[in-house]
């Protein structure tokens, strides 16, 4: 795992750019899984803890990469 960060330092390029294909696959999978989890949690949306989870998951599914804290 640390060698990935070493590549970023050596090549002065963000890891997500160095491994763009892999990054895109992981991003798509994470968003799909978040979407499925939203459907599972929605029936319990009145619960405050579940509501917070849903809000976070919706930002993962529907926002650009940098809105969820990625740069």
PyMOL Python script that loads the backbone (N, CA, C, O; Angstrom):
from pymol import cmd

cmd.read_pdbstr("""\
ATOM      1  N   UNK A   1       0.819  -1.197   0.000  1.00  0.00           N
ATOM      2  CA  UNK A   1       0.000   0.000   0.000  1.00  0.00           C
ATOM      3  C   UNK A   1       0.865   1.263   0.000  1.00  0.00           C
ATOM      4  O   UNK A   1       0.550   2.227  -0.698  1.00  0.00           O
ATOM      5  N   UNK A   2       1.942   1.265   0.771  1.00  0.00           N
ATOM      6  CA  UNK A   2       2.761   2.473   0.844  1.00  0.00           C
ATOM      7  C   UNK A   2       3.474   2.765  -0.466  1.00  0.00           C
ATOM      8  O   UNK A   2       3.799   3.918  -0.749  1.00  0.00           O
ATOM      9  N   UNK A   3       3.724   1.724  -1.279  1.00  0.00           N
ATOM     10  CA  UNK A   3       4.387   1.997  -2.562  1.00  0.00           C
ATOM     11  C   UNK A   3       3.506   2.822  -3.485  1.00  0.00           C
ATOM     12  O   UNK A   3       4.016   3.535  -4.350  1.00  0.00           O
ATOM     13  N   UNK A   4       2.207   2.736  -3.319  1.00  0.00           N
ATOM     14  CA  UNK A   4       1.309   3.551  -4.138  1.00  0.00           C
ATOM     15  C   UNK A   4       1.572   5.034  -3.847  1.00  0.00           C
ATOM     16  O   UNK A   4       1.609   5.854  -4.764  1.00  0.00           O
ATOM     17  N   UNK A   5       1.749   5.364  -2.587  1.00  0.00           N
ATOM     18  CA  UNK A   5       2.029   6.756  -2.233  1.00  0.00           C
ATOM     19  C   UNK A   5       3.428   7.165  -2.682  1.00  0.00           C
ATOM     20  O   UNK A   5       3.663   8.323  -3.025  1.00  0.00           O
ATOM     21  N   UNK A   6       4.339   6.223  -2.677  1.00  0.00           N
ATOM     22  CA  UNK A   6       5.681   6.515  -3.176  1.00  0.00           C
ATOM     23  C   UNK A   6       5.623   6.894  -4.657  1.00  0.00           C
ATOM     24  O   UNK A   6       6.316   7.815  -5.091  1.00  0.00           O
ATOM     25  N   UNK A   7       4.803   6.190  -5.426  1.00  0.00           N
ATOM     26  CA  UNK A   7       4.630   6.539  -6.847  1.00  0.00           C
ATOM     27  C   UNK A   7       4.121   7.963  -7.002  1.00  0.00           C
ATOM     28  O   UNK A   7       4.560   8.703  -7.883  1.00  0.00           O
ATOM     29  N   UNK A   8       3.191   8.333  -6.136  1.00  0.00           N
ATOM     30  CA  UNK A   8       2.648   9.693  -6.199  1.00  0.00           C
ATOM     31  C   UNK A   8       3.746  10.715  -5.936  1.00  0.00           C
ATOM     32  O   UNK A   8       3.811  11.745  -6.609  1.00  0.00           O
ATOM     33  N   UNK A   9       4.600  10.440  -4.972  1.00  0.00           N
ATOM     34  CA  UNK A   9       5.699  11.349  -4.649  1.00  0.00           C
ATOM     35  C   UNK A   9       6.714  11.401  -5.785  1.00  0.00           C
ATOM     36  O   UNK A   9       7.141  12.481  -6.196  1.00  0.00           O
ATOM     37  N   UNK A  10       7.094  10.244  -6.286  1.00  0.00           N
ATOM     38  CA  UNK A  10       8.113  10.170  -7.341  1.00  0.00           C
ATOM     39  C   UNK A  10       7.642  10.850  -8.621  1.00  0.00           C
ATOM     40  O   UNK A  10       8.375  11.636  -9.221  1.00  0.00           O
ATOM     41  N   UNK A  11       6.424  10.546  -9.031  1.00  0.00           N
ATOM     42  CA  UNK A  11       5.925  11.056 -10.310  1.00  0.00           C
ATOM     43  C   UNK A  11       5.175  12.380 -10.187  1.00  0.00           C
ATOM     44  O   UNK A  11       4.738  12.952 -11.186  1.00  0.00           O
ATOM     45  N   UNK A  12       5.028  12.865  -8.933  1.00  0.00           N
ATOM     46  CA  UNK A  12       4.342  14.141  -8.673  1.00  0.00           C
ATOM     47  C   UNK A  12       2.982  14.193  -9.380  1.00  0.00           C
ATOM     48  O   UNK A  12       2.597  15.194  -9.984  1.00  0.00           O
ATOM     49  N   UNK A  13       2.283  13.068  -9.272  1.00  0.00           N
ATOM     50  CA  UNK A  13       0.966  12.928  -9.891  1.00  0.00           C
ATOM     51  C   UNK A  13       0.066  12.187  -8.905  1.00  0.00           C
ATOM     52  O   UNK A  13       0.494  11.191  -8.321  1.00  0.00           O
ATOM     53  N   UNK A  14      -1.159  12.644  -8.709  1.00  0.00           N
ATOM     54  CA  UNK A  14      -2.068  11.941  -7.797  1.00  0.00           C
ATOM     55  C   UNK A  14      -2.233  10.471  -8.204  1.00  0.00           C
ATOM     56  O   UNK A  14      -2.283  10.140  -9.388  1.00  0.00           O
ATOM     57  N   UNK A  15      -2.314   9.616  -7.207  1.00  0.00           N
ATOM     58  CA  UNK A  15      -2.441   8.185  -7.441  1.00  0.00           C
ATOM     59  C   UNK A  15      -3.642   7.875  -8.328  1.00  0.00           C
ATOM     60  O   UNK A  15      -3.570   6.997  -9.188  1.00  0.00           O
ATOM     61  N   UNK A  16      -4.724   8.580  -8.127  1.00  0.00           N
ATOM     62  CA  UNK A  16      -5.913   8.309  -8.938  1.00  0.00           C
ATOM     63  C   UNK A  16      -5.660   8.601 -10.411  1.00  0.00           C
ATOM     64  O   UNK A  16      -6.342   8.043 -11.270  1.00  0.00           O
ATOM     65  N   UNK A  17      -4.700   9.462 -10.722  1.00  0.00           N
ATOM     66  CA  UNK A  17      -4.339   9.701 -12.122  1.00  0.00           C
ATOM     67  C   UNK A  17      -3.379   8.626 -12.637  1.00  0.00           C
ATOM     68  O   UNK A  17      -3.448   8.225 -13.799  1.00  0.00           O
ATOM     69  N   UNK A  18      -2.490   8.169 -11.767  1.00  0.00           N
ATOM     70  CA  UNK A  18      -1.548   7.129 -12.160  1.00  0.00           C
ATOM     71  C   UNK A  18      -2.257   5.813 -12.465  1.00  0.00           C
ATOM     72  O   UNK A  18      -1.861   5.068 -13.362  1.00  0.00           O
ATOM     73  N   UNK A  19      -3.298   5.548 -11.711  1.00  0.00           N
ATOM     74  CA  UNK A  19      -4.060   4.306 -11.869  1.00  0.00           C
ATOM     75  C   UNK A  19      -5.508   4.633 -12.217  1.00  0.00           C
ATOM     76  O   UNK A  19      -6.436   4.138 -11.578  1.00  0.00           O
ATOM     77  N   UNK A  20      -5.689   5.457 -13.221  1.00  0.00           N
ATOM     78  CA  UNK A  20      -7.009   5.977 -13.565  1.00  0.00           C
ATOM     79  C   UNK A  20      -8.027   4.880 -13.857  1.00  0.00           C
ATOM     80  O   UNK A  20      -9.171   4.977 -13.412  1.00  0.00           O
ATOM     81  N   UNK A  21      -7.649   3.859 -14.578  1.00  0.00           N
ATOM     82  CA  UNK A  21      -8.582   2.785 -14.897  1.00  0.00           C
ATOM     83  C   UNK A  21      -9.080   2.076 -13.651  1.00  0.00           C
ATOM     84  O   UNK A  21     -10.278   1.840 -13.497  1.00  0.00           O
ATOM     85  N   UNK A  22      -8.159   1.738 -12.767  1.00  0.00           N
ATOM     86  CA  UNK A  22      -8.530   1.070 -11.517  1.00  0.00           C
ATOM     87  C   UNK A  22      -9.373   2.001 -10.651  1.00  0.00           C
ATOM     88  O   UNK A  22     -10.344   1.566 -10.031  1.00  0.00           O
ATOM     89  N   UNK A  23      -9.008   3.270 -10.609  1.00  0.00           N
ATOM     90  CA  UNK A  23      -9.757   4.242  -9.822  1.00  0.00           C
ATOM     91  C   UNK A  23     -11.202   4.327 -10.302  1.00  0.00           C
ATOM     92  O   UNK A  23     -12.130   4.330  -9.494  1.00  0.00           O
ATOM     93  N   UNK A  24     -11.389   4.397 -11.609  1.00  0.00           N
ATOM     94  CA  UNK A  24     -12.737   4.498 -12.169  1.00  0.00           C
ATOM     95  C   UNK A  24     -13.582   3.273 -11.842  1.00  0.00           C
ATOM     96  O   UNK A  24     -14.775   3.394 -11.562  1.00  0.00           O
ATOM     97  N   UNK A  25     -12.970   2.102 -11.878  1.00  0.00           N
ATOM     98  CA  UNK A  25     -13.697   0.869 -11.541  1.00  0.00           C
ATOM     99  C   UNK A  25     -14.110   0.872 -10.078  1.00  0.00           C
ATOM    100  O   UNK A  25     -15.250   0.539  -9.753  1.00  0.00           O
ATOM    101  N   UNK A  26     -13.194   1.245  -9.196  1.00  0.00           N
ATOM    102  CA  UNK A  26     -13.497   1.279  -7.765  1.00  0.00           C
ATOM    103  C   UNK A  26     -14.569   2.328  -7.476  1.00  0.00           C
ATOM    104  O   UNK A  26     -15.488   2.075  -6.697  1.00  0.00           O
ATOM    105  N   UNK A  27     -14.457   3.506  -8.100  1.00  0.00           N
ATOM    106  CA  UNK A  27     -15.455   4.565  -7.897  1.00  0.00           C
ATOM    107  C   UNK A  27     -16.835   4.075  -8.306  1.00  0.00           C
ATOM    108  O   UNK A  27     -17.809   4.274  -7.580  1.00  0.00           O
ATOM    109  N   UNK A  28     -16.922   3.432  -9.473  1.00  0.00           N
ATOM    110  CA  UNK A  28     -18.212   2.925  -9.953  1.00  0.00           C
ATOM    111  C   UNK A  28     -18.781   1.888  -8.989  1.00  0.00           C
ATOM    112  O   UNK A  28     -19.973   1.910  -8.683  1.00  0.00           O
ATOM    113  N   UNK A  29     -17.927   0.977  -8.510  1.00  0.00           N
ATOM    114  CA  UNK A  29     -18.385  -0.063  -7.591  1.00  0.00           C
ATOM    115  C   UNK A  29     -18.835   0.509  -6.250  1.00  0.00           C
ATOM    116  O   UNK A  29     -19.845   0.076  -5.696  1.00  0.00           O
ATOM    117  N   UNK A  30     -18.094   1.474  -5.733  1.00  0.00           N
ATOM    118  CA  UNK A  30     -18.467   2.088  -4.454  1.00  0.00           C
ATOM    119  C   UNK A  30     -19.814   2.800  -4.585  1.00  0.00           C
ATOM    120  O   UNK A  30     -20.667   2.683  -3.705  1.00  0.00           O
ATOM    121  N   UNK A  31     -20.002   3.524  -5.661  1.00  0.00           N
ATOM    122  CA  UNK A  31     -21.275   4.225  -5.868  1.00  0.00           C
ATOM    123  C   UNK A  31     -22.428   3.248  -6.032  1.00  0.00           C
ATOM    124  O   UNK A  31     -23.525   3.494  -5.530  1.00  0.00           O
ATOM    125  N   UNK A  32     -22.191   2.143  -6.728  1.00  0.00           N
ATOM    126  CA  UNK A  32     -23.247   1.136  -6.902  1.00  0.00           C
ATOM    127  C   UNK A  32     -23.612   0.500  -5.561  1.00  0.00           C
ATOM    128  O   UNK A  32     -24.789   0.316  -5.251  1.00  0.00           O
ATOM    129  N   UNK A  33     -22.601   0.168  -4.778  1.00  0.00           N
ATOM    130  CA  UNK A  33     -22.869  -0.433  -3.465  1.00  0.00           C
ATOM    131  C   UNK A  33     -23.581   0.544  -2.547  1.00  0.00           C
ATOM    132  O   UNK A  33     -24.474   0.152  -1.797  1.00  0.00           O
ATOM    133  N   UNK A  34     -23.194   1.813  -2.597  1.00  0.00           N
ATOM    134  CA  UNK A  34     -23.877   2.833  -1.786  1.00  0.00           C
ATOM    135  C   UNK A  34     -25.336   2.944  -2.211  1.00  0.00           C
ATOM    136  O   UNK A  34     -26.220   3.080  -1.364  1.00  0.00           O
ATOM    137  N   UNK A  35     -25.592   2.887  -3.507  1.00  0.00           N
ATOM    138  CA  UNK A  35     -26.968   2.941  -4.003  1.00  0.00           C
ATOM    139  C   UNK A  35     -27.806   1.774  -3.507  1.00  0.00           C
ATOM    140  O   UNK A  35     -28.968   1.948  -3.138  1.00  0.00           O
ATOM    141  N   UNK A  36     -27.217   0.582  -3.499  1.00  0.00           N
ATOM    142  CA  UNK A  36     -27.938  -0.585  -2.985  1.00  0.00           C
ATOM    143  C   UNK A  36     -28.205  -0.451  -1.485  1.00  0.00           C
ATOM    144  O   UNK A  36     -29.279  -0.816  -1.009  1.00  0.00           O
ATOM    145  N   UNK A  37     -27.237   0.068  -0.751  1.00  0.00           N
ATOM    146  CA  UNK A  37     -27.409   0.240   0.689  1.00  0.00           C
ATOM    147  C   UNK A  37     -28.481   1.286   0.987  1.00  0.00           C
ATOM    148  O   UNK A  37     -29.224   1.144   1.958  1.00  0.00           O
ATOM    149  N   UNK A  38     -28.572   2.315   0.181  1.00  0.00           N
ATOM    150  CA  UNK A  38     -29.634   3.317   0.350  1.00  0.00           C
ATOM    151  C   UNK A  38     -30.992   2.636   0.294  1.00  0.00           C
ATOM    152  O   UNK A  38     -31.853   2.899   1.134  1.00  0.00           O
ATOM    153  N   UNK A  39     -31.191   1.775  -0.678  1.00  0.00           N
ATOM    154  CA  UNK A  39     -32.480   1.079  -0.817  1.00  0.00           C
ATOM    155  C   UNK A  39     -32.791   0.215   0.392  1.00  0.00           C
ATOM    156  O   UNK A  39     -33.948   0.095   0.794  1.00  0.00           O
ATOM    157  N   UNK A  40     -31.760  -0.388   0.974  1.00  0.00           N
ATOM    158  CA  UNK A  40     -31.958  -1.220   2.160  1.00  0.00           C
ATOM    159  C   UNK A  40     -32.318  -0.365   3.375  1.00  0.00           C
ATOM    160  O   UNK A  40     -33.158  -0.754   4.186  1.00  0.00           O
ATOM    161  N   UNK A  41     -31.682   0.795   3.496  1.00  0.00           N
ATOM    162  CA  UNK A  41     -31.871   1.642   4.686  1.00  0.00           C
ATOM    163  C   UNK A  41     -33.100   2.539   4.627  1.00  0.00           C
ATOM    164  O   UNK A  41     -33.608   2.944   5.672  1.00  0.00           O
ATOM    165  N   UNK A  42     -33.585   2.857   3.443  1.00  0.00           N
ATOM    166  CA  UNK A  42     -34.691   3.813   3.313  1.00  0.00           C
ATOM    167  C   UNK A  42     -35.927   3.490   4.157  1.00  0.00           C
ATOM    168  O   UNK A  42     -36.536   4.417   4.691  1.00  0.00           O
ATOM    169  N   UNK A  43     -36.324   2.230   4.305  1.00  0.00           N
ATOM    170  CA  UNK A  43     -37.504   1.969   5.141  1.00  0.00           C
ATOM    171  C   UNK A  43     -37.350   2.432   6.592  1.00  0.00           C
ATOM    172  O   UNK A  43     -38.350   2.659   7.273  1.00  0.00           O
ATOM    173  N   UNK A  44     -36.123   2.575   7.068  1.00  0.00           N
ATOM    174  CA  UNK A  44     -35.871   2.997   8.451  1.00  0.00           C
ATOM    175  C   UNK A  44     -35.420   4.455   8.518  1.00  0.00           C
ATOM    176  O   UNK A  44     -34.732   4.843   9.462  1.00  0.00           O
ATOM    177  N   UNK A  45     -35.797   5.258   7.541  1.00  0.00           N
ATOM    178  CA  UNK A  45     -35.305   6.635   7.436  1.00  0.00           C
ATOM    179  C   UNK A  45     -35.756   7.546   8.574  1.00  0.00           C
ATOM    180  O   UNK A  45     -35.219   8.643   8.726  1.00  0.00           O
ATOM    181  N   UNK A  46     -36.708   7.128   9.356  1.00  0.00           N
ATOM    182  CA  UNK A  46     -37.141   7.970  10.497  1.00  0.00           C
ATOM    183  C   UNK A  46     -36.155   7.903  11.660  1.00  0.00           C
ATOM    184  O   UNK A  46     -36.155   8.774  12.530  1.00  0.00           O
ATOM    185  N   UNK A  47     -35.335   6.893  11.672  1.00  0.00           N
ATOM    186  CA  UNK A  47     -34.328   6.755  12.712  1.00  0.00           C
ATOM    187  C   UNK A  47     -33.215   7.772  12.435  1.00  0.00           C
ATOM    188  O   UNK A  47     -32.663   7.785  11.335  1.00  0.00           O
ATOM    189  N   UNK A  48     -32.873   8.627  13.418  1.00  0.00           N
ATOM    190  CA  UNK A  48     -31.853   9.665  13.186  1.00  0.00           C
ATOM    191  C   UNK A  48     -30.500   9.110  12.738  1.00  0.00           C
ATOM    192  O   UNK A  48     -29.839   9.718  11.896  1.00  0.00           O
ATOM    193  N   UNK A  49     -30.082   7.980  13.280  1.00  0.00           N
ATOM    194  CA  UNK A  49     -28.794   7.394  12.873  1.00  0.00           C
ATOM    195  C   UNK A  49     -28.853   6.928  11.414  1.00  0.00           C
ATOM    196  O   UNK A  49     -27.915   7.121  10.641  1.00  0.00           O
ATOM    197  N   UNK A  50     -29.970   6.318  11.071  1.00  0.00           N
ATOM    198  CA  UNK A  50     -30.132   5.860   9.689  1.00  0.00           C
ATOM    199  C   UNK A  50     -30.196   7.049   8.744  1.00  0.00           C
ATOM    200  O   UNK A  50     -29.650   6.996   7.643  1.00  0.00           O
ATOM    201  N   UNK A  51     -30.850   8.105   9.157  1.00  0.00           N
ATOM    202  CA  UNK A  51     -30.954   9.299   8.322  1.00  0.00           C
ATOM    203  C   UNK A  51     -29.568   9.880   8.029  1.00  0.00           C
ATOM    204  O   UNK A  51     -29.295  10.287   6.900  1.00  0.00           O
ATOM    205  N   UNK A  52     -28.694   9.922   9.036  1.00  0.00           N
ATOM    206  CA  UNK A  52     -27.325  10.409   8.813  1.00  0.00           C
ATOM    207  C   UNK A  52     -26.578   9.517   7.830  1.00  0.00           C
ATOM    208  O   UNK A  52     -25.850  10.005   6.967  1.00  0.00           O
ATOM    209  N   UNK A  53     -26.760   8.223   7.965  1.00  0.00           N
ATOM    210  CA  UNK A  53     -26.123   7.286   7.029  1.00  0.00           C
ATOM    211  C   UNK A  53     -26.627   7.525   5.611  1.00  0.00           C
ATOM    212  O   UNK A  53     -25.844   7.554   4.661  1.00  0.00           O
ATOM    213  N   UNK A  54     -27.933   7.695   5.478  1.00  0.00           N
ATOM    214  CA  UNK A  54     -28.515   7.933   4.161  1.00  0.00           C
ATOM    215  C   UNK A  54     -27.979   9.219   3.540  1.00  0.00           C
ATOM    216  O   UNK A  54     -27.698   9.260   2.342  1.00  0.00           O
ATOM    217  N   UNK A  55     -27.837  10.263   4.341  1.00  0.00           N
ATOM    218  CA  UNK A  55     -27.312  11.528   3.820  1.00  0.00           C
ATOM    219  C   UNK A  55     -25.895  11.345   3.287  1.00  0.00           C
ATOM    220  O   UNK A  55     -25.563  11.845   2.212  1.00  0.00           O
ATOM    221  N   UNK A  56     -25.070  10.637   4.029  1.00  0.00           N
ATOM    222  CA  UNK A  56     -23.701  10.391   3.578  1.00  0.00           C
ATOM    223  C   UNK A  56     -23.693   9.549   2.304  1.00  0.00           C
ATOM    224  O   UNK A  56     -22.989   9.869   1.346  1.00  0.00           O
ATOM    225  N   UNK A  57     -24.469   8.486   2.299  1.00  0.00           N
ATOM    226  CA  UNK A  57     -24.514   7.607   1.128  1.00  0.00           C
ATOM    227  C   UNK A  57     -25.006   8.350  -0.108  1.00  0.00           C
ATOM    228  O   UNK A  57     -24.518   8.106  -1.212  1.00  0.00           O
ATOM    229  N   UNK A  58     -25.958   9.244   0.066  1.00  0.00           N
ATOM    230  CA  UNK A  58     -26.460  10.007  -1.078  1.00  0.00           C
ATOM    231  C   UNK A  58     -25.391  10.945  -1.633  1.00  0.00           C
ATOM    232  O   UNK A  58     -25.359  11.200  -2.837  1.00  0.00           O
ATOM    233  N   UNK A  59     -24.516  11.461  -0.770  1.00  0.00           N
ATOM    234  CA  UNK A  59     -23.428  12.297  -1.293  1.00  0.00           C
ATOM    235  C   UNK A  59     -22.429  11.452  -2.066  1.00  0.00           C
ATOM    236  O   UNK A  59     -21.851  11.917  -3.048  1.00  0.00           O
ATOM    237  N   UNK A  60     -22.221  10.220  -1.633  1.00  0.00           N
ATOM    238  CA  UNK A  60     -21.308   9.320  -2.350  1.00  0.00           C
ATOM    239  C   UNK A  60     -21.872   8.986  -3.723  1.00  0.00           C
ATOM    240  O   UNK A  60     -21.144   8.983  -4.715  1.00  0.00           O
ATOM    241  N   UNK A  61     -23.159   8.708  -3.776  1.00  0.00           N
ATOM    242  CA  UNK A  61     -23.794   8.299  -5.038  1.00  0.00           C
ATOM    243  C   UNK A  61     -23.935   9.455  -6.008  1.00  0.00           C
ATOM    244  O   UNK A  61     -23.702   9.291  -7.206  1.00  0.00           O
ATOM    245  N   UNK A  62     -24.319  10.636  -5.502  1.00  0.00           N
ATOM    246  CA  UNK A  62     -24.730  11.677  -6.422  1.00  0.00           C
ATOM    247  C   UNK A  62     -23.818  12.860  -6.599  1.00  0.00           C
ATOM    248  O   UNK A  62     -24.155  13.789  -7.333  1.00  0.00           O
ATOM    249  N   UNK A  63     -22.663  12.857  -5.946  1.00  0.00           N
ATOM    250  CA  UNK A  63     -21.842  14.055  -6.023  1.00  0.00           C
ATOM    251  C   UNK A  63     -20.575  13.820  -6.809  1.00  0.00           C
ATOM    252  O   UNK A  63     -20.154  12.675  -6.976  1.00  0.00           O
ATOM    253  N   UNK A  64     -19.955  14.887  -7.299  1.00  0.00           N
ATOM    254  CA  UNK A  64     -18.638  14.751  -7.920  1.00  0.00           C
ATOM    255  C   UNK A  64     -17.639  14.239  -6.888  1.00  0.00           C
ATOM    256  O   UNK A  64     -17.897  14.311  -5.686  1.00  0.00           O
ATOM    257  N   UNK A  65     -16.520  13.733  -7.340  1.00  0.00           N
ATOM    258  CA  UNK A  65     -15.528  13.132  -6.441  1.00  0.00           C
ATOM    259  C   UNK A  65     -15.101  14.052  -5.317  1.00  0.00           C
ATOM    260  O   UNK A  65     -14.979  13.604  -4.176  1.00  0.00           O
ATOM    261  N   UNK A  66     -14.873  15.309  -5.598  1.00  0.00           N
ATOM    262  CA  UNK A  66     -14.319  16.195  -4.586  1.00  0.00           C
ATOM    263  C   UNK A  66     -15.336  16.598  -3.526  1.00  0.00           C
ATOM    264  O   UNK A  66     -14.932  17.107  -2.481  1.00  0.00           O
ATOM    265  N   UNK A  67     -16.628  16.396  -3.740  1.00  0.00           N
ATOM    266  CA  UNK A  67     -17.629  16.762  -2.736  1.00  0.00           C
ATOM    267  C   UNK A  67     -17.605  15.831  -1.549  1.00  0.00           C
ATOM    268  O   UNK A  67     -18.064  16.209  -0.470  1.00  0.00           O
ATOM    269  N   UNK A  68     -17.090  14.634  -1.705  1.00  0.00           N
ATOM    270  CA  UNK A  68     -17.020  13.687  -0.605  1.00  0.00           C
ATOM    271  C   UNK A  68     -15.665  13.724   0.087  1.00  0.00           C
ATOM    272  O   UNK A  68     -15.336  12.817   0.851  1.00  0.00           O
ATOM    273  N   UNK A  69     -14.883  14.756  -0.171  1.00  0.00           N
ATOM    274  CA  UNK A  69     -13.603  14.898   0.496  1.00  0.00           C
ATOM    275  C   UNK A  69     -12.419  14.440  -0.323  1.00  0.00           C
ATOM    276  O   UNK A  69     -11.287  14.486   0.159  1.00  0.00           O
ATOM    277  N   UNK A  70     -12.644  14.003  -1.538  1.00  0.00           N
ATOM    278  CA  UNK A  70     -11.546  13.576  -2.396  1.00  0.00           C
ATOM    279  C   UNK A  70     -10.990  14.771  -3.135  1.00  0.00           C
ATOM    280  O   UNK A  70     -11.727  15.707  -3.447  1.00  0.00           O
ATOM    281  N   UNK A  71      -9.712  14.755  -3.416  1.00  0.00           N
ATOM    282  CA  UNK A  71      -9.115  15.846  -4.194  1.00  0.00           C
ATOM    283  C   UNK A  71      -8.484  15.324  -5.440  1.00  0.00           C
ATOM    284  O   UNK A  71      -7.930  16.096  -6.222  1.00  0.00           O
TER     285      UNK A  71
END
""", "prot")
cmd.dss("prot")
cmd.show_as("cartoon", "prot")
cmd.util.cbc("prot")
cmd.orient("prot")
